[in-house]
Amino acid sequence: TLFRSLWSDAELAVVPTEPAPRPVSRRRREVFKRSAGCCHYCAKLLRLDGEWHVEHQLPQALGGTDTSLNLVAACVDCNLRKSDRTALEFVADAARASQCR
């Protein structure tokens, strides 16, 4: 065909490309480092460029701030289950639930 005569098979081959990695913010790097790369609640290993949340131990809904002492790394599952409870409430509820099993 006309295209084959203009370009070689190698030039026409579609090369899959991976998306460029997203830059990681300084705050996210700091929270990750302080949490030793683990979820604050379940100790699951996290990847800096992976899917995890910067989590408020005292939720903003209850007056928590964005100060570094209030922020921890949390896996998506733990953060979504924690919702708007404090870190202490979440851990206590999880401990009670595991005792009932």
C-alpha positions in Angstrom: 0.0 0.0 0.0 1.0 3.6 -0.3 1.7 4.0 3.4 3.9 0.9 3.5 6.0 2.3 0.7 6.5 5.6 2.6 7.4 4.1 6.0 8.9 0.9 7.2 7.0 -1.6 9.4 9.1 -0.4 12.4 8.1 3.2 11.8 4.4 2.2 11.6 4.4 0.1 14.7 2.5 1.5 17.6 4.7 1.6 20.6 2.8 1.6 23.9 3.9 4.3 26.2 3.4 4.6 29.9 2.1 7.9 31.3 4.8 10.1 32.8 4.9 9.8 36.6 3.1 12.6 38.4 5.2 14.9 40.5 4.8 14.2 44.2 4.2 17.3 46.3 6.5 18.2 49.2 3.8 17.8 51.8 2.9 14.3 50.5 6.6 13.4 50.6 6.9 14.6 54.2 3.8 12.7 55.3 5.1 9.6 53.6 8.5 9.9 55.2 7.0 10.5 58.7 4.8 7.5 58.3 7.8 5.4 57.2 6.0 4.5 54.0 3.2 2.6 55.8 -0.4 3.1 56.5 -0.8 4.7 59.9 -3.6 2.4 60.8 -2.9 -1.1 59.3 0.8 -0.8 58.5 0.3 -1.7 54.9 3.3 -0.8 52.8 2.6 2.2 50.5 4.4 3.5 47.4 5.3 7.2 47.4 3.8 7.5 43.9 1.0 5.0 44.6 -2.6 5.3 45.6 -2.9 6.4 49.3 -4.4 9.4 51.2 -2.9 12.2 53.3 -5.2 11.7 56.3 -6.3 14.0 59.1 -6.1 12.1 62.5 -8.5 14.7 63.9 -10.9 15.3 61.0 -11.3 18.8 59.6 -15.0 18.3 60.3 -14.2 18.2 64.0 -11.8 21.1 64.0 -8.6 19.3 62.8 -6.0 21.4 61.0 -3.6 20.8 58.1 -0.6 21.0 60.5 2.1 18.2 60.0 1.3 16.7 63.4 -2.3 16.0 62.4 -1.4 14.4 59.0 -0.5 10.8 58.4 -0.4 8.4 55.5 -3.3 6.1 55.2 -4.2 3.4 52.6 -7.4 4.2 50.7 -9.4 1.4 52.5 -8.5 2.6 56.0 -9.1 6.3 55.2 -12.5 5.5 53.7 -13.5 3.3 56.6 -12.3 5.9 59.1 -14.6 8.5 57.6 -15.0 11.5 60.0 -14.0 9.7 63.2 -10.9 10.6 65.1 -7.9 8.3 64.8 -8.5 7.0 68.4 -12.2 6.3 67.7 -11.3 4.4 64.5 -8.6 2.3 66.1 -10.9 1.5 69.1 -13.8 0.6 66.9 -11.5 -1.7 64.8 -10.2 -3.4 68.0 -13.7 -4.0 69.2 -14.7 -5.4 65.8 -11.8 -7.8 65.8 -12.6 -9.0 69.3 -16.1 -10.0 68.2 -14.8 -12.4 65.5 
